[in-house]
Amino acid sequence: WRSGEVGAEDRWHISCWVKGLGENCDRNNVRLYLGEERLSVDWIGEPDGEGYRQINAVMPGGASKGEHPFRVKFGGASTDPIPLHVK
């Protein structure tokens, strides 16, 4: 895998690491977005020694190729979007 890239064919998984999520974070209240499309969160890990949690999500196949903003939302907070390249 390559950081900041994901394929557009079939179904792909995205992994990201997020710091600052509350104790009550789960698959239903942590939301990942590629552009305006909400991704299905598969798994959220326990925080590591620095407080980061791994989050895995499914990206449905057929996403348009190119650069898309990727962001994570939890409660009323949202990360700044970062570019994710779909190839």
PDB file of N, CA, C and O in Angstrom:
ATOM      1  N   TRP A   1       0.840  -1.168   0.000  1.00  0.00           N
ATOM      2  CA  TRP A   1       0.000   0.000   0.000  1.00  0.00           C
ATOM      3  C   TRP A   1       0.880   1.223   0.000  1.00  0.00           C
ATOM      4  O   TRP A   1       2.057   1.164   0.353  1.00  0.00           O
ATOM      5  N   ARG A   2       0.287   2.346  -0.405  1.00  0.00           N
ATOM      6  CA  ARG A   2       1.005   3.620  -0.425  1.00  0.00           C
ATOM      7  C   ARG A   2       0.203   4.664   0.336  1.00  0.00           C
ATOM      8  O   ARG A   2      -1.015   4.768   0.189  1.00  0.00           O
ATOM      9  N   SER A   3       0.907   5.430   1.146  1.00  0.00           N
ATOM     10  CA  SER A   3       0.272   6.496   1.904  1.00  0.00           C
ATOM     11  C   SER A   3      -0.350   7.518   0.957  1.00  0.00           C
ATOM     12  O   SER A   3       0.296   7.980   0.017  1.00  0.00           O
ATOM     13  N   GLY A   4      -1.613   7.865   1.215  1.00  0.00           N
ATOM     14  CA  GLY A   4      -2.294   8.884   0.427  1.00  0.00           C
ATOM     15  C   GLY A   4      -2.869   8.403  -0.884  1.00  0.00           C
ATOM     16  O   GLY A   4      -3.337   9.216  -1.681  1.00  0.00           O
ATOM     17  N   GLU A   5      -2.849   7.071  -1.142  1.00  0.00           N
ATOM     18  CA  GLU A   5      -3.393   6.525  -2.389  1.00  0.00           C
ATOM     19  C   GLU A   5      -4.323   5.360  -2.100  1.00  0.00           C
ATOM     20  O   GLU A   5      -4.151   4.632  -1.122  1.00  0.00           O
ATOM     21  N   VAL A   6      -5.312   5.200  -2.972  1.00  0.00           N
ATOM     22  CA  VAL A   6      -6.219   4.066  -2.908  1.00  0.00           C
ATOM     23  C   VAL A   6      -6.674   3.766  -4.327  1.00  0.00           C
ATOM     24  O   VAL A   6      -6.743   4.671  -5.159  1.00  0.00           O
ATOM     25  N   GLY A   7      -6.988   2.492  -4.617  1.00  0.00           N
ATOM     26  CA  GLY A   7      -7.440   2.110  -5.945  1.00  0.00           C
ATOM     27  C   GLY A   7      -8.929   2.341  -6.124  1.00  0.00           C
ATOM     28  O   GLY A   7      -9.666   2.452  -5.144  1.00  0.00           O
ATOM     29  N   ALA A   8      -9.375   2.415  -7.368  1.00  0.00           N
ATOM     30  CA  ALA A   8     -10.781   2.703  -7.661  1.00  0.00           C
ATOM     31  C   ALA A   8     -11.569   1.454  -8.028  1.00  0.00           C
ATOM     32  O   ALA A   8     -12.796   1.511  -8.103  1.00  0.00           O
ATOM     33  N   GLU A   9     -10.906   0.335  -8.257  1.00  0.00           N
ATOM     34  CA  GLU A   9     -11.620  -0.864  -8.683  1.00  0.00           C
ATOM     35  C   GLU A   9     -12.268  -1.577  -7.488  1.00  0.00           C
ATOM     36  O   GLU A   9     -11.815  -1.460  -6.349  1.00  0.00           O
ATOM     37  N   ASP A  10     -13.314  -2.299  -7.782  1.00  0.00           N
ATOM     38  CA  ASP A  10     -13.998  -3.134  -6.798  1.00  0.00           C
ATOM     39  C   ASP A  10     -14.197  -2.415  -5.466  1.00  0.00           C
ATOM     40  O   ASP A  10     -14.786  -1.336  -5.413  1.00  0.00           O
ATOM     41  N   ARG A  11     -13.702  -3.022  -4.403  1.00  0.00           N
ATOM     42  CA  ARG A  11     -13.905  -2.503  -3.054  1.00  0.00           C
ATOM     43  C   ARG A  11     -12.538  -2.414  -2.374  1.00  0.00           C
ATOM     44  O   ARG A  11     -11.761  -3.369  -2.409  1.00  0.00           O
ATOM     45  N   TRP A  12     -12.250  -1.286  -1.766  1.00  0.00           N
ATOM     46  CA  TRP A  12     -10.958  -1.053  -1.147  1.00  0.00           C
ATOM     47  C   TRP A  12     -11.132  -0.664   0.307  1.00  0.00           C
ATOM     48  O   TRP A  12     -12.196  -0.204   0.721  1.00  0.00           O
ATOM     49  N   HIS A  13     -10.079  -0.855   1.070  1.00  0.00           N
ATOM     50  CA  HIS A  13     -10.078  -0.440   2.466  1.00  0.00           C
ATOM     51  C   HIS A  13      -9.148   0.748   2.648  1.00  0.00           C
ATOM     52  O   HIS A  13      -8.103   0.843   2.005  1.00  0.00           O
ATOM     53  N   ILE A  14      -9.538   1.630   3.516  1.00  0.00           N
ATOM     54  CA  ILE A  14      -8.740   2.786   3.883  1.00  0.00           C
ATOM     55  C   ILE A  14      -8.417   2.658   5.363  1.00  0.00           C
ATOM     56  O   ILE A  14      -9.294   2.339   6.165  1.00  0.00           O
ATOM     57  N   SER A  15      -7.171   2.904   5.728  1.00  0.00           N
ATOM     58  CA  SER A  15      -6.758   2.944   7.129  1.00  0.00           C
ATOM     59  C   SER A  15      -6.226   4.331   7.423  1.00  0.00           C
ATOM     60  O   SER A  15      -5.496   4.914   6.621  1.00  0.00           O
ATOM     61  N   CYS A  16      -6.596   4.853   8.579  1.00  0.00           N
ATOM     62  CA  CYS A  16      -6.055   6.135   9.022  1.00  0.00           C
ATOM     63  C   CYS A  16      -5.861   6.064  10.527  1.00  0.00           C
ATOM     64  O   CYS A  16      -6.435   5.210  11.204  1.00  0.00           O
ATOM     65  N   TRP A  17      -5.055   6.962  11.030  1.00  0.00           N
ATOM     66  CA  TRP A  17      -4.762   7.012  12.455  1.00  0.00           C
ATOM     67  C   TRP A  17      -5.155   8.390  12.961  1.00  0.00           C
ATOM     68  O   TRP A  17      -4.711   9.409  12.432  1.00  0.00           O
ATOM     69  N   VAL A  18      -6.000   8.410  13.999  1.00  0.00           N
ATOM     70  CA  VAL A  18      -6.587   9.659  14.486  1.00  0.00           C
ATOM     71  C   VAL A  18      -6.356   9.768  15.984  1.00  0.00           C
ATOM     72  O   VAL A  18      -6.501   8.795  16.725  1.00  0.00           O
ATOM     73  N   LYS A  19      -5.994  10.966  16.414  1.00  0.00           N
ATOM     74  CA  LYS A  19      -5.775  11.247  17.829  1.00  0.00           C
ATOM     75  C   LYS A  19      -6.865  12.182  18.319  1.00  0.00           C
ATOM     76  O   LYS A  19      -7.309  13.062  17.581  1.00  0.00           O
ATOM     77  N   GLY A  20      -7.302  11.996  19.570  1.00  0.00           N
ATOM     78  CA  GLY A  20      -8.255  12.923  20.167  1.00  0.00           C
ATOM     79  C   GLY A  20      -9.696  12.456  20.163  1.00  0.00           C
ATOM     80  O   GLY A  20     -10.590  13.224  20.519  1.00  0.00           O
ATOM     81  N   LEU A  21      -9.946  11.207  19.766  1.00  0.00           N
ATOM     82  CA  LEU A  21     -11.316  10.694  19.803  1.00  0.00           C
ATOM     83  C   LEU A  21     -11.724  10.414  21.243  1.00  0.00           C
ATOM     84  O   LEU A  21     -10.893  10.007  22.055  1.00  0.00           O
ATOM     85  N   GLY A  22     -12.984  10.626  21.563  1.00  0.00           N
ATOM     86  CA  GLY A  22     -13.486  10.374  22.909  1.00  0.00           C
ATOM     87  C   GLY A  22     -13.575   8.893  23.231  1.00  0.00           C
ATOM     88  O   GLY A  22     -13.507   8.045  22.342  1.00  0.00           O
ATOM     89  N   GLU A  23     -13.727   8.597  24.504  1.00  0.00           N
ATOM     90  CA  GLU A  23     -13.849   7.213  24.972  1.00  0.00           C
ATOM     91  C   GLU A  23     -15.061   6.509  24.350  1.00  0.00           C
ATOM     92  O   GLU A  23     -15.060   5.288  24.193  1.00  0.00           O
ATOM     93  N   ASN A  24     -16.087   7.279  23.998  1.00  0.00           N
ATOM     94  CA  ASN A  24     -17.312   6.693  23.466  1.00  0.00           C
ATOM     95  C   ASN A  24     -17.274   6.519  21.946  1.00  0.00           C
ATOM     96  O   ASN A  24     -18.311   6.262  21.335  1.00  0.00           O
ATOM     97  N   CYS A  25     -16.094   6.655  21.323  1.00  0.00           N
ATOM     98  CA  CYS A  25     -16.045   6.513  19.860  1.00  0.00           C
ATOM     99  C   CYS A  25     -16.339   5.070  19.476  1.00  0.00           C
ATOM    100  O   CYS A  25     -15.878   4.130  20.122  1.00  0.00           O
ATOM    101  N   ASP A  26     -17.108   4.920  18.418  1.00  0.00           N
ATOM    102  CA  ASP A  26     -17.408   3.599  17.874  1.00  0.00           C
ATOM    103  C   ASP A  26     -17.735   3.738  16.394  1.00  0.00           C
ATOM    104  O   ASP A  26     -17.676   4.836  15.841  1.00  0.00           O
ATOM    105  N   ARG A  27     -18.084   2.617  15.751  1.00  0.00           N
ATOM    106  CA  ARG A  27     -18.346   2.603  14.312  1.00  0.00           C
ATOM    107  C   ARG A  27     -19.535   3.477  13.919  1.00  0.00           C
ATOM    108  O   ARG A  27     -19.649   3.873  12.759  1.00  0.00           O
ATOM    109  N   ASN A  28     -20.408   3.780  14.857  1.00  0.00           N
ATOM    110  CA  ASN A  28     -21.599   4.561  14.533  1.00  0.00           C
ATOM    111  C   ASN A  28     -21.402   6.066  14.672  1.00  0.00           C
ATOM    112  O   ASN A  28     -22.120   6.835  14.033  1.00  0.00           O
ATOM    113  N   ASN A  29     -20.446   6.509  15.491  1.00  0.00           N
ATOM    114  CA  ASN A  29     -20.318   7.949  15.683  1.00  0.00           C
ATOM    115  C   ASN A  29     -18.997   8.537  15.184  1.00  0.00           C
ATOM    116  O   ASN A  29     -18.774   9.741  15.316  1.00  0.00           O
ATOM    117  N   VAL A  30     -18.127   7.715  14.617  1.00  0.00           N
ATOM    118  CA  VAL A  30     -16.946   8.209  13.914  1.00  0.00           C
ATOM    119  C   VAL A  30     -17.264   8.084  12.428  1.00  0.00           C
ATOM    120  O   VAL A  30     -17.603   7.002  11.949  1.00  0.00           O
ATOM    121  N   ARG A  31     -17.155   9.187  11.708  1.00  0.00           N
ATOM    122  CA  ARG A  31     -17.529   9.182  10.292  1.00  0.00           C
ATOM    123  C   ARG A  31     -16.330   9.584   9.438  1.00  0.00           C
ATOM    124  O   ARG A  31     -15.646  10.565   9.728  1.00  0.00           O
ATOM    125  N   LEU A  32     -16.091   8.817   8.389  1.00  0.00           N
ATOM    126  CA  LEU A  32     -15.036   9.104   7.426  1.00  0.00           C
ATOM    127  C   LEU A  32     -15.682   9.473   6.111  1.00  0.00           C
ATOM    128  O   LEU A  32     -16.666   8.857   5.702  1.00  0.00           O
ATOM    129  N   TYR A  33     -15.134  10.474   5.448  1.00  0.00           N
ATOM    130  CA  TYR A  33     -15.681  10.956   4.184  1.00  0.00           C
ATOM    131  C   TYR A  33     -14.592  11.046   3.131  1.00  0.00           C
ATOM    132  O   TYR A  33     -13.485  11.514   3.394  1.00  0.00           O
ATOM    133  N   LEU A  34     -14.927  10.590   1.939  1.00  0.00           N
ATOM    134  CA  LEU A  34     -14.118  10.819   0.752  1.00  0.00           C
ATOM    135  C   LEU A  34     -14.951  11.756  -0.112  1.00  0.00           C
ATOM    136  O   LEU A  34     -15.958  11.345  -0.688  1.00  0.00           O
ATOM    137  N   GLY A  35     -14.534  13.002  -0.199  1.00  0.00           N
ATOM    138  CA  GLY A  35     -15.399  14.011  -0.804  1.00  0.00           C
ATOM    139  C   GLY A  35     -16.628  14.151   0.075  1.00  0.00           C
ATOM    140  O   GLY A  35     -16.508  14.376   1.279  1.00  0.00           O
ATOM    141  N   GLU A  36     -17.798  14.020  -0.510  1.00  0.00           N
ATOM    142  CA  GLU A  36     -19.043  14.085   0.257  1.00  0.00           C
ATOM    143  C   GLU A  36     -19.611  12.695   0.569  1.00  0.00           C
ATOM    144  O   GLU A  36     -20.655  12.577   1.210  1.00  0.00           O
ATOM    145  N   GLU A  37     -18.918  11.647   0.112  1.00  0.00           N
ATOM    146  CA  GLU A  37     -19.411  10.283   0.329  1.00  0.00           C
ATOM    147  C   GLU A  37     -18.936   9.741   1.669  1.00  0.00           C
ATOM    148  O   GLU A  37     -17.737   9.702   1.945  1.00  0.00           O
ATOM    149  N   ARG A  38     -19.892   9.322   2.500  1.00  0.00           N
ATOM    150  CA  ARG A  38     -19.560   8.718   3.794  1.00  0.00           C
ATOM    151  C   ARG A  38     -19.123   7.280   3.557  1.00  0.00           C
ATOM    152  O   ARG A  38     -19.786   6.523   2.848  1.00  0.00           O
ATOM    153  N   LEU A  39     -18.001   6.917   4.162  1.00  0.00           N
ATOM    154  CA  LEU A  39     -17.470   5.562   4.043  1.00  0.00           C
ATOM    155  C   LEU A  39     -17.964   4.720   5.213  1.00  0.00           C
ATOM    156  O   LEU A  39     -18.291   5.252   6.274  1.00  0.00           O
ATOM    157  N   SER A  40     -18.016   3.414   5.018  1.00  0.00           N
ATOM    158  CA  SER A  40     -18.470   2.500   6.057  1.00  0.00           C
ATOM    159  C   SER A  40     -17.284   2.118   6.952  1.00  0.00           C
ATOM    160  O   SER A  40     -16.342   1.469   6.497  1.00  0.00           O
ATOM    161  N   VAL A  41     -17.337   2.525   8.223  1.00  0.00           N
ATOM    162  CA  VAL A  41     -16.265   2.208   9.170  1.00  0.00           C
ATOM    163  C   VAL A  41     -16.369   0.740   9.561  1.00  0.00           C
ATOM    164  O   VAL A  41     -17.411   0.280  10.027  1.00  0.00           O
ATOM    165  N   ASP A  42     -15.267   0.008   9.364  1.00  0.00           N
ATOM    166  CA  ASP A  42     -15.190  -1.416   9.701  1.00  0.00           C
ATOM    167  C   ASP A  42     -14.711  -1.665  11.123  1.00  0.00           C
ATOM    168  O   ASP A  42     -15.206  -2.560  11.808  1.00  0.00           O
ATOM    169  N   TRP A  43     -13.736  -0.858  11.563  1.00  0.00           N
ATOM    170  CA  TRP A  43     -13.054  -1.175  12.813  1.00  0.00           C
ATOM    171  C   TRP A  43     -12.372   0.060  13.370  1.00  0.00           C
ATOM    172  O   TRP A  43     -11.829   0.872  12.622  1.00  0.00           O
ATOM    173  N   ILE A  44     -12.404   0.198  14.696  1.00  0.00           N
ATOM    174  CA  ILE A  44     -11.676   1.256  15.395  1.00  0.00           C
ATOM    175  C   ILE A  44     -10.868   0.590  16.498  1.00  0.00           C
ATOM    176  O   ILE A  44     -11.418  -0.098  17.358  1.00  0.00           O
ATOM    177  N   GLY A  45      -9.560   0.801  16.464  1.00  0.00           N
ATOM    178  CA  GLY A  45      -8.675   0.192  17.455  1.00  0.00           C
ATOM    179  C   GLY A  45      -8.590   1.001  18.738  1.00  0.00           C
ATOM    180  O   GLY A  45      -9.057   2.137  18.815  1.00  0.00           O
ATOM    181  N   GLU A  46      -7.988   0.392  19.727  1.00  0.00           N
ATOM    182  CA  GLU A  46      -7.716   1.069  20.989  1.00  0.00           C
ATOM    183  C   GLU A  46      -6.576   2.067  20.773  1.00  0.00           C
ATOM    184  O   GLU A  46      -5.762   1.881  19.869  1.00  0.00           O
ATOM    185  N   PRO A  47      -6.507   3.121  21.590  1.00  0.00           N
ATOM    186  CA  PRO A  47      -5.430   4.090  21.409  1.00  0.00           C
ATOM    187  C   PRO A  47      -4.062   3.475  21.689  1.00  0.00           C
ATOM    188  O   PRO A  47      -3.904   2.655  22.594  1.00  0.00           O
ATOM    189  N   ASP A  48      -3.072   3.890  20.889  1.00  0.00           N
ATOM    190  CA  ASP A  48      -1.709   3.437  21.132  1.00  0.00           C
ATOM    191  C   ASP A  48      -1.084   4.319  22.219  1.00  0.00           C
ATOM    192  O   ASP A  48      -1.781   5.123  22.839  1.00  0.00           O
ATOM    193  N   GLY A  49       0.199   4.174  22.448  1.00  0.00           N
ATOM    194  CA  GLY A  49       0.882   4.916  23.497  1.00  0.00           C
ATOM    195  C   GLY A  49       0.850   6.424  23.323  1.00  0.00           C
ATOM    196  O   GLY A  49       1.010   7.163  24.295  1.00  0.00           O
ATOM    197  N   GLU A  50       0.644   6.890  22.093  1.00  0.00           N
ATOM    198  CA  GLU A  50       0.585   8.325  21.822  1.00  0.00           C
ATOM    199  C   GLU A  50      -0.856   8.828  21.683  1.00  0.00           C
ATOM    200  O   GLU A  50      -1.082  10.010  21.423  1.00  0.00           O
ATOM    201  N   GLY A  51      -1.829   7.924  21.860  1.00  0.00           N
ATOM    202  CA  GLY A  51      -3.237   8.319  21.794  1.00  0.00           C
ATOM    203  C   GLY A  51      -3.883   8.184  20.425  1.00  0.00           C
ATOM    204  O   GLY A  51      -5.037   8.578  20.254  1.00  0.00           O
ATOM    205  N   TYR A  52      -3.172   7.638  19.448  1.00  0.00           N
ATOM    206  CA  TYR A  52      -3.734   7.465  18.102  1.00  0.00           C
ATOM    207  C   TYR A  52      -4.515   6.158  18.020  1.00  0.00           C
ATOM    208  O   TYR A  52      -4.102   5.134  18.565  1.00  0.00           O
ATOM    209  N   ARG A  53      -5.641   6.214  17.335  1.00  0.00           N
ATOM    210  CA  ARG A  53      -6.450   5.020  17.066  1.00  0.00           C
ATOM    211  C   ARG A  53      -6.428   4.742  15.568  1.00  0.00           C
ATOM    212  O   ARG A  53      -6.550   5.653  14.749  1.00  0.00           O
ATOM    213  N   GLN A  54      -6.272   3.464  15.228  1.00  0.00           N
ATOM    214  CA  GLN A  54      -6.390   3.078  13.819  1.00  0.00           C
ATOM    215  C   GLN A  54      -7.859   2.913  13.497  1.00  0.00           C
ATOM    216  O   GLN A  54      -8.611   2.290  14.247  1.00  0.00           O
ATOM    217  N   ILE A  55      -8.261   3.483  12.362  1.00  0.00           N
ATOM    218  CA  ILE A  55      -9.632   3.335  11.879  1.00  0.00           C
ATOM    219  C   ILE A  55      -9.559   2.745  10.484  1.00  0.00           C
ATOM    220  O   ILE A  55      -8.834   3.252   9.628  1.00  0.00           O
ATOM    221  N   ASN A  56     -10.306   1.677  10.249  1.00  0.00           N
ATOM    222  CA  ASN A  56     -10.402   1.051   8.932  1.00  0.00           C
ATOM    223  C   ASN A  56     -11.808   1.269   8.397  1.00  0.00           C
ATOM    224  O   ASN A  56     -12.792   1.132   9.123  1.00  0.00           O
ATOM    225  N   ALA A  57     -11.886   1.612   7.113  1.00  0.00           N
ATOM    226  CA  ALA A  57     -13.178   1.838   6.472  1.00  0.00           C
ATOM    227  C   ALA A  57     -13.167   1.234   5.074  1.00  0.00           C
ATOM    228  O   ALA A  57     -12.107   1.033   4.481  1.00  0.00           O
ATOM    229  N   VAL A  58     -14.351   0.950   4.557  1.00  0.00           N
ATOM    230  CA  VAL A  58     -14.517   0.393   3.218  1.00  0.00           C
ATOM    231  C   VAL A  58     -14.861   1.521   2.259  1.00  0.00           C
ATOM    232  O   VAL A  58     -15.749   2.334   2.517  1.00  0.00           O
ATOM    233  N   MET A  59     -14.143   1.551   1.155  1.00  0.00           N
ATOM    234  CA  MET A  59     -14.466   2.486   0.087  1.00  0.00           C
ATOM    235  C   MET A  59     -15.103   1.678  -1.029  1.00  0.00           C
ATOM    236  O   MET A  59     -14.465   0.770  -1.563  1.00  0.00           O
ATOM    237  N   PRO A  60     -16.343   1.981  -1.397  1.00  0.00           N
ATOM    238  CA  PRO A  60     -16.976   1.213  -2.468  1.00  0.00           C
ATOM    239  C   PRO A  60     -16.244   1.415  -3.785  1.00  0.00           C
ATOM    240  O   PRO A  60     -15.647   2.467  -4.013  1.00  0.00           O
ATOM    241  N   GLY A  61     -16.290   0.414  -4.649  1.00  0.00           N
ATOM    242  CA  GLY A  61     -15.662   0.515  -5.955  1.00  0.00           C
ATOM    243  C   GLY A  61     -16.346   1.562  -6.820  1.00  0.00           C
ATOM    244  O   GLY A  61     -17.469   1.987  -6.551  1.00  0.00           O
ATOM    245  N   GLY A  62     -15.642   1.958  -7.854  1.00  0.00           N
ATOM    246  CA  GLY A  62     -16.216   2.883  -8.808  1.00  0.00           C
ATOM    247  C   GLY A  62     -16.026   4.350  -8.481  1.00  0.00           C
ATOM    248  O   GLY A  62     -16.613   5.207  -9.142  1.00  0.00           O
ATOM    249  N   ALA A  63     -15.215   4.660  -7.473  1.00  0.00           N
ATOM    250  CA  ALA A  63     -14.964   6.073  -7.167  1.00  0.00           C
ATOM    251  C   ALA A  63     -14.241   6.715  -8.343  1.00  0.00           C
ATOM    252  O   ALA A  63     -13.419   6.073  -8.996  1.00  0.00           O
ATOM    253  N   SER A  64     -14.541   7.960  -8.607  1.00  0.00           N
ATOM    254  CA  SER A  64     -13.869   8.635  -9.720  1.00  0.00           C
ATOM    255  C   SER A  64     -12.396   8.822  -9.386  1.00  0.00           C
ATOM    256  O   SER A  64     -12.031   9.115  -8.248  1.00  0.00           O
ATOM    257  N   LYS A  65     -11.568   8.647 -10.394  1.00  0.00           N
ATOM    258  CA  LYS A  65     -10.128   8.762 -10.211  1.00  0.00           C
ATOM    259  C   LYS A  65      -9.744  10.216 -10.031  1.00  0.00           C
ATOM    260  O   LYS A  65     -10.434  11.127 -10.489  1.00  0.00           O
ATOM    261  N   GLY A  66      -8.631  10.409  -9.356  1.00  0.00           N
ATOM    262  CA  GLY A  66      -8.135  11.757  -9.113  1.00  0.00           C
ATOM    263  C   GLY A  66      -8.032  12.038  -7.630  1.00  0.00           C
ATOM    264  O   GLY A  66      -8.164  11.134  -6.805  1.00  0.00           O
ATOM    265  N   GLU A  67      -7.798  13.291  -7.296  1.00  0.00           N
ATOM    266  CA  GLU A  67      -7.616  13.689  -5.911  1.00  0.00           C
ATOM    267  C   GLU A  67      -8.950  14.085  -5.286  1.00  0.00           C
ATOM    268  O   GLU A  67      -9.732  14.830  -5.876  1.00  0.00           O
ATOM    269  N   HIS A  68      -9.193  13.576  -4.087  1.00  0.00           N
ATOM    270  CA  HIS A  68     -10.427  13.858  -3.352  1.00  0.00           C
ATOM    271  C   HIS A  68     -10.066  14.271  -1.921  1.00  0.00           C
ATOM    272  O   HIS A  68      -9.075  13.787  -1.375  1.00  0.00           O
ATOM    273  N   PRO A  69     -10.848  15.146  -1.317  1.00  0.00           N
ATOM    274  CA  PRO A  69     -10.600  15.478   0.086  1.00  0.00           C
ATOM    275  C   PRO A  69     -11.071  14.330   0.981  1.00  0.00           C
ATOM    276  O   PRO A  69     -12.144  13.767   0.762  1.00  0.00           O
ATOM    277  N   PHE A  70     -10.275  13.991   1.975  1.00  0.00           N
ATOM    278  CA  PHE A  70     -10.595  12.954   2.945  1.00  0.00           C
ATOM    279  C   PHE A  70     -10.608  13.604   4.325  1.00  0.00           C
ATOM    280  O   PHE A  70      -9.702  14.359   4.676  1.00  0.00           O
ATOM    281  N   ARG A  71     -11.654  13.298   5.107  1.00  0.00           N
ATOM    282  CA  ARG A  71     -11.737  13.865   6.453  1.00  0.00           C
ATOM    283  C   ARG A  71     -12.439  12.905   7.402  1.00  0.00           C
ATOM    284  O   ARG A  71     -13.147  11.989   6.984  1.00  0.00           O
ATOM    285  N   VAL A  72     -12.222  13.144   8.691  1.00  0.00           N
ATOM    286  CA  VAL A  72     -12.822  12.339   9.755  1.00  0.00           C
ATOM    287  C   VAL A  72     -13.646  13.273  10.623  1.00  0.00           C
ATOM    288  O   VAL A  72     -13.205  14.373  10.958  1.00  0.00           O
ATOM    289  N   LYS A  73     -14.853  12.830  10.990  1.00  0.00           N
ATOM    290  CA  LYS A  73     -15.722  13.602  11.882  1.00  0.00           C
ATOM    291  C   LYS A  73     -16.065  12.773  13.106  1.00  0.00           C
ATOM    292  O   LYS A  73     -16.271  11.562  13.024  1.00  0.00           O
ATOM    293  N   PHE A  74     -16.121  13.456  14.247  1.00  0.00           N
ATOM    294  CA  PHE A  74     -16.535  12.819  15.496  1.00  0.00           C
ATOM    295  C   PHE A  74     -17.209  13.887  16.344  1.00  0.00           C
ATOM    296  O   PHE A  74     -16.614  14.924  16.635  1.00  0.00           O
ATOM    297  N   GLY A  75     -18.451  13.629  16.738  1.00  0.00           N
ATOM    298  CA  GLY A  75     -19.200  14.642  17.475  1.00  0.00           C
ATOM    299  C   GLY A  75     -19.307  15.900  16.636  1.00  0.00           C
ATOM    300  O   GLY A  75     -19.671  15.825  15.463  1.00  0.00           O
ATOM    301  N   GLY A  76     -19.003  17.042  17.200  1.00  0.00           N
ATOM    302  CA  GLY A  76     -19.055  18.299  16.469  1.00  0.00           C
ATOM    303  C   GLY A  76     -17.733  18.687  15.835  1.00  0.00           C
ATOM    304  O   GLY A  76     -17.615  19.772  15.266  1.00  0.00           O
ATOM    305  N   ALA A  77     -16.722  17.804  15.925  1.00  0.00           N
ATOM    306  CA  ALA A  77     -15.391  18.134  15.406  1.00  0.00           C
ATOM    307  C   ALA A  77     -15.132  17.429  14.079  1.00  0.00           C
ATOM    308  O   ALA A  77     -15.667  16.355  13.805  1.00  0.00           O
ATOM    309  N   SER A  78     -14.298  18.066  13.268  1.00  0.00           N
ATOM    310  CA  SER A  78     -13.902  17.494  11.986  1.00  0.00           C
ATOM    311  C   SER A  78     -12.428  17.799  11.750  1.00  0.00           C
ATOM    312  O   SER A  78     -11.947  18.878  12.096  1.00  0.00           O
ATOM    313  N   THR A  79     -11.717  16.847  11.162  1.00  0.00           N
ATOM    314  CA  THR A  79     -10.343  17.127  10.766  1.00  0.00           C
ATOM    315  C   THR A  79     -10.370  18.058   9.563  1.00  0.00           C
ATOM    316  O   THR A  79     -11.383  18.174   8.873  1.00  0.00           O
ATOM    317  N   ASP A  80      -9.262  18.706   9.327  1.00  0.00           N
ATOM    318  CA  ASP A  80      -9.094  19.415   8.073  1.00  0.00           C
ATOM    319  C   ASP A  80      -9.008  18.363   6.974  1.00  0.00           C
ATOM    320  O   ASP A  80      -8.438  17.296   7.199  1.00  0.00           O
ATOM    321  N   PRO A  81      -9.554  18.631   5.798  1.00  0.00           N
ATOM    322  CA  PRO A  81      -9.446  17.639   4.731  1.00  0.00           C
ATOM    323  C   PRO A  81      -7.999  17.499   4.278  1.00  0.00           C
ATOM    324  O   PRO A  81      -7.248  18.472   4.216  1.00  0.00           O
ATOM    325  N   ILE A  82      -7.630  16.253   3.961  1.00  0.00           N
ATOM    326  CA  ILE A  82      -6.321  15.984   3.383  1.00  0.00           C
ATOM    327  C   ILE A  82      -6.560  15.350   2.013  1.00  0.00           C
ATOM    328  O   ILE A  82      -7.573  14.678   1.821  1.00  0.00           O
ATOM    329  N   PRO A  83      -5.664  15.546   1.072  1.00  0.00           N
ATOM    330  CA  PRO A  83      -5.873  14.956  -0.258  1.00  0.00           C
ATOM    331  C   PRO A  83      -5.620  13.460  -0.246  1.00  0.00           C
ATOM    332  O   PRO A  83      -4.629  12.992   0.314  1.00  0.00           O
ATOM    333  N   LEU A  84      -6.518  12.718  -0.866  1.00  0.00           N
ATOM    334  CA  LEU A  84      -6.362  11.282  -1.064  1.00  0.00           C
ATOM    335  C   LEU A  84      -6.483  11.029  -2.560  1.00  0.00           C
ATOM    336  O   LEU A  84      -7.474  11.415  -3.180  1.00  0.00           O
ATOM    337  N   HIS A  85      -5.495  10.394  -3.129  1.00  0.00           N
ATOM    338  CA  HIS A  85      -5.456  10.167  -4.560  1.00  0.00           C
ATOM    339  C   HIS A  85      -6.070   8.803  -4.881  1.00  0.00           C
ATOM    340  O   HIS A  85      -5.581   7.774  -4.414  1.00  0.00           O
ATOM    341  N   VAL A  86      -7.125   8.796  -5.666  1.00  0.00           N
ATOM    342  CA  VAL A  86      -7.756   7.561  -6.140  1.00  0.00           C
ATOM    343  C   VAL A  86      -7.189   7.271  -7.522  1.00  0.00           C
ATOM    344  O   VAL A  86      -7.292   8.089  -8.437  1.00  0.00           O
ATOM    345  N   LYS A  87      -6.584   6.084  -7.659  1.00  0.00           N
ATOM    346  CA  LYS A  87      -5.965   5.753  -8.946  1.00  0.00           C
ATOM    347  C   LYS A  87      -6.619   4.566  -9.588  1.00  0.00           C
ATOM    348  O   LYS A  87      -6.219   4.154 -10.677  1.00  0.00           O
TER     349      LYS A  87
END
